Amino acid sequence: MPTERAPLDRMRLDKWLWAARFYKTRSLATQAIEHGQVKLNGARVKPAREVKPGDRLEVQLGETGWNLTVRALSMQRGPAPAAQALYEEDPASHARRQQQARERKLAVNPAAAIKGRPTKRDRRLIHRFTGE
């Protein structure tokens, strides 16, 4: 006898972050929450804290920060367009992320100047400089 599931009104924060595709696994989402990289309504929380539509989230992924409003809940991880329907990003947060992306694109790659192993001459100069 099939049972009908009631629509979700609450779910765990780590599950929601995983379903919304902010983290690849629930354990990564849990670690991020425990390290204070995710805040719910401006406060640090535990991974089992329940979220509901209308809650505000601040998610810090590396240098990128997201300010979100939870719009919907999903028990399963779906494709990216379905995941993006679970939240709404603040316009200021979106503009800040776009600006950071432009700055990263224009920045010089530090590895561009490195051209492999030092030559024999370079190595001698290094040894002379370091006194080895």
C-alpha positions as CSV (number, residue, x, y, z in Angstrom):
1,M,0.0,0.0,0.0
2,P,1.8,3.2,-1.2
3,T,1.9,6.0,1.3
4,E,1.7,9.6,0.2
5,R,4.4,11.9,1.5
6,A,3.3,15.2,3.0
7,P,4.9,18.3,1.5
8,L,8.1,19.3,3.3
9,D,7.8,22.2,5.7
10,R,11.2,21.7,7.5
11,M,14.4,19.8,6.8
12,R,18.0,19.6,8.1
13,L,20.3,22.3,7.1
14,D,23.1,20.0,5.9
15,K,20.6,18.1,3.7
16,W,19.3,21.3,2.2
17,L,22.8,22.6,1.4
18,W,23.6,19.2,-0.3
19,A,20.3,19.2,-2.2
20,A,20.8,22.8,-3.3
21,R,24.2,21.8,-4.7
22,F,26.4,24.1,-2.5
23,Y,28.4,21.0,-1.3
24,K,29.1,17.8,-3.1
25,T,28.4,15.6,-0.1
26,R,26.4,16.0,3.1
27,S,29.6,15.4,5.2
28,L,31.2,18.4,3.4
29,A,28.2,20.5,4.2
30,T,28.3,19.3,7.8
31,Q,32.0,20.3,8.1
32,A,31.3,23.7,6.6
33,I,28.5,24.3,9.1
34,E,30.6,23.2,12.1
35,H,33.5,25.5,11.0
36,G,31.1,28.5,10.9
37,Q,31.1,29.0,7.1
38,V,27.3,28.8,7.1
39,K,25.0,31.0,9.2
40,L,21.2,30.7,9.5
41,N,19.4,33.9,10.2
42,G,22.7,35.5,11.2
43,A,23.7,33.0,13.8
44,R,26.0,30.0,13.8
45,V,24.1,26.7,14.0
46,K,24.6,23.0,14.1
47,P,24.1,20.7,11.0
48,A,20.9,19.2,12.3
49,R,19.2,22.6,12.6
50,E,16.0,22.7,10.6
51,V,15.5,25.2,7.8
52,K,12.1,26.3,6.4
53,P,11.2,28.5,3.5
54,G,11.8,32.1,4.2
55,D,15.0,31.5,6.3
56,R,18.1,33.6,5.5
57,L,21.4,31.9,4.9
58,E,25.0,33.2,4.6
59,V,27.2,30.6,2.9
60,Q,31.0,31.2,2.6
61,L,32.6,29.0,-0.1
62,G,36.3,29.9,-0.2
63,E,36.5,33.6,-1.2
64,T,32.9,33.6,-2.4
65,G,30.1,34.6,-0.2
66,W,26.4,33.9,-0.8
67,N,23.4,35.6,0.9
68,L,20.3,33.5,0.3
69,T,16.7,33.2,1.1
70,V,15.4,29.6,1.2
71,R,12.5,29.3,-1.2
72,A,11.8,25.6,-1.2
73,L,12.9,22.3,0.2
74,S,13.9,19.1,-1.5
75,M,14.8,15.7,-0.1
76,Q,16.8,14.7,-3.2
77,R,19.6,16.2,-5.1
78,G,18.5,17.1,-8.6
79,P,19.9,18.9,-11.6
80,A,21.3,22.4,-11.3
81,P,18.2,24.2,-12.5
82,A,16.1,22.4,-9.9
83,A,18.6,23.2,-7.2
84,Q,18.6,26.9,-8.1
85,A,14.9,26.9,-7.6
86,L,15.4,26.1,-4.0
87,Y,16.8,29.5,-3.1
88,E,16.9,33.1,-4.1
89,E,20.1,35.1,-3.9
90,D,20.2,38.8,-2.8
91,P,21.0,41.2,-5.6
92,A,23.9,42.7,-3.7
93,S,25.4,39.3,-3.1
94,H,25.0,38.4,-6.8
95,A,26.6,41.7,-7.9
96,R,29.5,41.1,-5.4
97,R,30.1,37.5,-6.8
98,Q,30.0,38.8,-10.4
99,Q,32.6,41.5,-9.5
100,Q,34.9,39.0,-7.8
101,A,34.6,36.8,-11.0
102,R,35.6,39.7,-13.2
103,E,38.6,40.5,-10.9
104,R,39.8,36.9,-10.9
105,K,39.6,36.9,-14.7
106,L,41.7,40.0,-15.1
107,A,44.2,39.0,-12.4
108,V,47.6,37.7,-13.5
109,N,48.2,34.0,-13.0
110,P,51.2,33.6,-10.7
111,A,52.1,30.3,-12.3
112,A,52.5,32.0,-15.7
113,A,56.1,33.1,-15.0
114,I,57.2,29.7,-14.0
115,K,58.6,27.7,-16.9
116,G,59.6,24.4,-15.4
117,R,62.8,23.3,-13.6
118,P,65.7,25.7,-13.2
119,T,68.5,25.5,-15.7
120,K,72.0,24.7,-14.7
121,R,72.9,28.4,-14.8
122,D,69.8,29.2,-12.7
123,R,70.7,26.6,-10.2
124,R,74.2,28.0,-9.8
125,L,72.8,31.5,-9.3
126,I,70.4,30.1,-6.6
127,H,73.2,28.3,-4.8
128,R,75.4,31.4,-5.0
129,F,72.6,33.5,-3.5
130,T,71.6,31.1,-0.8
131,G,75.2,30.2,0.1
132,E,74.8,26.4,-0.3
